[in-house]
């Protein structure tokens, strides 16, 4: 009887060992399959994210897609700071002649640059993106186009003689979108070009160097309190004064592109200004973090 019990115990133990070995073997064989499935899932997720980014550029920043209004972001949340990637750009026109700068003009704000082009000159998209608006405005932009880009910017192209794209169309940087003209409120053929972030106008000269047909730097850091929208009269005067200063001194403005190992103190020394002046110009604290490629104004 005792011998039978011992034999039964050994049989059970052997079965358990065999089962354990079999389970481990199954797990070992399943591992590559799981890894492959994870890879497939990852690729599918990446594809889905890419498709969403193409269909809805800068989806994390913009809560809506509106085909009606250029300035449709009155109550949107503006981040304290946001770095805009300018790589992959294409100049909207090969013309280098600026006929009207960003800033106050004729007792009203001019929110873009006017670039001399002739009627029929090809105008192209500055970045990859999706066309949000293709419309006509008799007392303003004339024939115009608004494109939203994955980097968070929206670009506006005004006074076109002809629009070559449709709303919701996906475009690539450098792809023709319209022809130069003088439609709308215009006194001669030119391209009115705006760069906006969440509806806030940024001087295109801070991003693009038209004489050199290049971008100013690889990235541009937007600061909410450095580029604020004018929502009431109390802010309007301060904003206009700042823009007037930028417009009148644009030819002498100098910028510094942050390199590896740079500090605010070292940059201030290179620019020949004090640390406090550098920080005040860029509306940052003396303990602000820097990143490679960041653009700082230094004059």
C-alpha positions in Angstrom: 0.0 0.0 0.0 2.8 2.4 1.0 4.7 1.5 -2.3 1.6 2.3 -4.4 1.2 5.7 -2.7 4.9 6.5 -3.3 4.5 5.4 -6.9 1.5 7.6 -7.3 3.3 10.6 -5.8 6.2 10.1 -8.3 3.8 9.8 -11.2 2.1 13.1 -10.2 5.4 14.8 -9.8 6.7 13.6 -13.1 3.5 14.8 -14.8 3.8 18.2 -13.2 7.5 18.5 -14.3 6.5 17.4 -17.8 3.6 19.9 -17.8 5.9 22.7 -16.6 8.4 21.9 -19.3 5.7 21.9 -21.9 4.3 25.2 -20.6 7.8 26.8 -20.7 8.3 25.5 -24.2 4.9 27.0 -25.3 5.9 30.3 -23.7 9.3 30.2 -25.4 7.6 29.5 -28.8 5.0 32.2 -28.2 7.5 35.0 -27.4 8.6 35.7 -31.0 4.9 35.6 -32.0 4.1 38.2 -29.3 7.0 40.3 -30.4 5.9 40.2 -34.0 2.3 41.1 -33.0 3.6 44.0 -30.9 5.6 45.2 -33.9 2.5 44.9 -36.2 0.4 46.8 -33.6 3.1 49.4 -33.3 3.3 49.9 -37.0 -0.5 50.1 -37.3 -0.5 52.6 -34.5 2.2 54.7 -36.1 0.3 54.6 -39.4 -2.9 55.7 -37.7 -1.1 58.5 -35.9 0.5 59.6 -39.2 -2.8 59.6 -41.0 -4.5 61.6 -38.3 -1.6 64.1 -38.4 -2.0 64.5 -42.1 -5.8 64.9 -41.9 -5.8 67.1 -38.9 -2.4 69.0 -38.7 -1.5 70.1 -35.2 -4.5 68.3 -33.7 -3.1 68.6 -30.2 -3.1 72.4 -30.5 -6.2 73.2 -32.4 -9.6 71.9 -31.1 -11.5 72.7 -34.3 -11.3 72.7 -38.1 -13.1 75.7 -39.5 -13.5 76.5 -43.2 -15.2 79.8 -42.6 -13.0 82.2 -40.7 -9.3 83.1 -40.7 -9.3 84.2 -37.1 -11.5 81.6 -35.4 -9.6 81.2 -32.1 -11.0 83.8 -29.7 -11.2 81.6 -26.6 -8.5 79.0 -27.4 -6.0 78.0 -24.7 -2.6 79.5 -25.6 0.5 77.6 -24.2 3.1 79.5 -22.2 5.7 78.6 -24.8 5.8 76.4 -27.9 8.7 75.5 -30.2 7.8 75.6 -33.9 9.8 73.4 -36.2 10.8 75.3 -39.3 12.6 72.5 -41.1 11.1 71.3 -44.4 10.2 74.8 -45.4 9.9 76.3 -48.8 9.8 80.0 -49.6 6.3 81.0 -50.8 7.9 83.0 -53.7 11.4 83.5 -55.0 10.8 87.3 -54.8 13.0 89.0 -52.2 11.5 92.5 -52.3 9.4 93.5 -49.3 7.1 96.4 -50.1 5.4 96.7 -46.7 6.5 95.4 -43.3 4.7 93.9 -40.4 3.3 96.5 -38.0 1.1 99.6 -37.8 0.1 101.0 -41.1 -2.4 103.7 -42.0 -3.8 103.7 -38.4 -4.4 99.9 -38.5 -2.3 96.8 -37.9 -0.7 95.1 -40.9 -0.4 91.5 -39.7 1.9 90.2 -42.5 4.5 91.1 -45.0 3.8 92.3 -48.5 6.2 90.8 -51.0 6.4 92.1 -54.6 5.2 89.6 -57.2 3.7 90.0 -60.6 0.3 88.9 -61.7 0.5 85.2 -62.6 3.7 84.5 -60.6 3.5 81.1 -58.9 2.9 81.1 -55.1 3.7 77.8 -53.2 2.9 76.4 -49.8 5.6 77.3 -47.2 5.3 73.9 -45.4 3.4 70.6 -45.7 -0.1 71.0 -44.5 -3.8 71.0 -45.2 -5.8 73.8 -46.9 -8.3 75.2 -44.4 -9.8 78.1 -46.3 -10.1 79.1 -50.0 -12.2 82.2 -50.3 -12.6 85.8 -51.7 -12.8 88.9 -49.5 -13.6 92.1 -51.5 -12.4 94.6 -48.9 -9.6 92.6 -47.5 -7.5 89.6 -48.6 -9.1 89.4 -52.1 -8.6 85.8 -53.3 -6.8 84.1 -50.4 -5.8 80.8 -48.9 -5.2 79.6 -45.4 -3.1 76.5 -44.7 -2.6 74.8 -41.4 0.7 73.0 -40.9 1.8 70.1 -38.6 4.3 72.4 -36.9 1.5 74.5 -35.4 1.7 77.4 -37.8 -1.0 78.6 -40.2 0.0 80.6 -43.2 -2.2 83.1 -45.1 -1.7 84.0 -48.8 -3.6 87.1 -49.9 -4.5 89.1 -53.1 -4.0 86.1 -55.4 -5.3 86.3 -59.0 -6.1 82.6 -58.9 -6.4 79.9 -56.3 -5.1 76.4 -57.5 -6.2 74.3 -54.5 -9.4 73.4 -52.7 -10.4 73.4 -49.1 -9.4 70.3 -47.1 -6.7 69.4 -49.8 -3.4 68.0 -48.5 -0.4 70.0 -49.9 3.4 69.6 -49.7 5.9 72.3 -49.1 6.8 73.9 -52.4 3.5 72.8 -54.1 1.9 75.5 -56.2 -1.3 76.8 -54.5 -2.0 80.1 -56.3 -1.0 82.8 -58.7 0.2 86.3 -57.7 -2.3 89.2 -58.2 -3.9 92.3 -56.9 -7.4 91.3 -55.8 -9.2 92.7 -52.8 -7.9 95.7 -50.9 -4.7 96.1 -52.9 -2.9 99.0 -54.7 -0.7 96.8 -56.8 0.3 93.2 -57.5 1.9 91.6 -54.4 1.6 88.7 -52.1 0.3 89.4 -48.6 1.9 86.7 -46.5 1.0 86.0 -42.8 2.3 83.5 -40.3 0.0 82.8 -37.3 0.1 80.5 -34.3 -3.3 79.7 -32.8 -4.6 82.9 -34.5 -1.8 85.1 -33.1 0.2 86.9 -35.8 3.9 86.4 -35.8 6.1 88.7 -37.9 7.1 86.5 -40.8 10.5 88.2 -40.8 11.2 86.5 -37.5 10.9 83.1 -39.3 11.9 83.8 -42.9 14.8 85.7 -44.4 13.4 86.7 -47.7 16.6 88.4 -49.0 18.5 85.1 -48.4 15.6 82.9 -49.3 16.0 80.9 -46.1 14.6 80.4 -42.7 16.1 82.4 -39.8 16.8 79.2 -37.9 15.6 75.6 -37.6 13.1 76.4 -34.8 11.3 79.4 -33.4 10.0 79.4 -29.8 6.7 81.2 -29.4 6.1 82.8 -26.0 2.6 83.7 -25.1 3.4 87.0 -23.5 5.8 88.0 -26.2 3.3 87.5 -29.0 -0.1 88.2 -27.5 -3.4 88.8 -29.3 -5.2 92.1 -29.0 -8.5 91.3 -27.4 -9.4 94.6 -25.9 -8.3 98.3 -26.0 -6.2 98.1 -22.9 -3.8 95.7 -24.6 -4.0 97.3 -28.0 -1.9 100.4 -27.3 0.9 98.4 -25.7 0.8 95.8 -28.5 0.9 98.5 -31.2 3.8 100.3 -29.5 5.8 97.0 -29.4 5.0 96.3 -33.0 5.9 99.8 -34.1 9.3 99.4 -32.4 9.9 96.1 -34.1 8.8 97.4 -37.5 10.9 100.6 -37.3 14.0 98.7 -36.1 13.6 95.5 -38.1 16.7 96.3 -40.2 18.9 96.3 -37.1 17.4 93.4 -35.2 19.9 90.6 -34.5 19.3 87.1 -33.3 21.4 84.3 -31.9 20.9 80.6 -32.5 21.5 78.5 -29.4 24.3 75.9 -29.7 25.4 73.0 -27.6 26.9 74.2 -24.3 25.5 77.7 -24.5 24.3 79.5 -21.4 22.4 82.7 -21.1 25.4 84.5 -19.6 27.7 83.3 -22.4 25.2 84.4 -25.1 24.8 87.8 -23.4 28.6 88.3 -23.6 28.8 87.2 -27.2 26.0 89.7 -28.1 27.6 92.5 -26.0 24.7 93.0 -23.8 23.9 92.3 -20.1 22.2 89.1 -19.0 19.2 91.1 -17.7 18.8 92.9 -21.0 18.9 89.6 -22.9 16.3 88.1 -20.7 14.1 91.2 -20.9 14.3 91.2 -24.7 13.2 87.6 -24.9 10.8 87.7 -21.9 12.4 84.8 -20.1 13.9 84.4 -16.6 17.6 84.2 -15.9 17.1 80.5 -15.0 15.2 79.6 -18.2 16.2 76.4 -19.9 17.7 76.6 -23.3 17.6 74.1 -26.2 19.7 73.7 -29.2 18.4 75.6 -32.2 16.4 78.1 -30.1 16.4 81.7 -31.4 17.1 84.5 -29.0 16.8 88.2 -29.9 20.0 90.0 -28.9 19.5 93.6 -30.2 
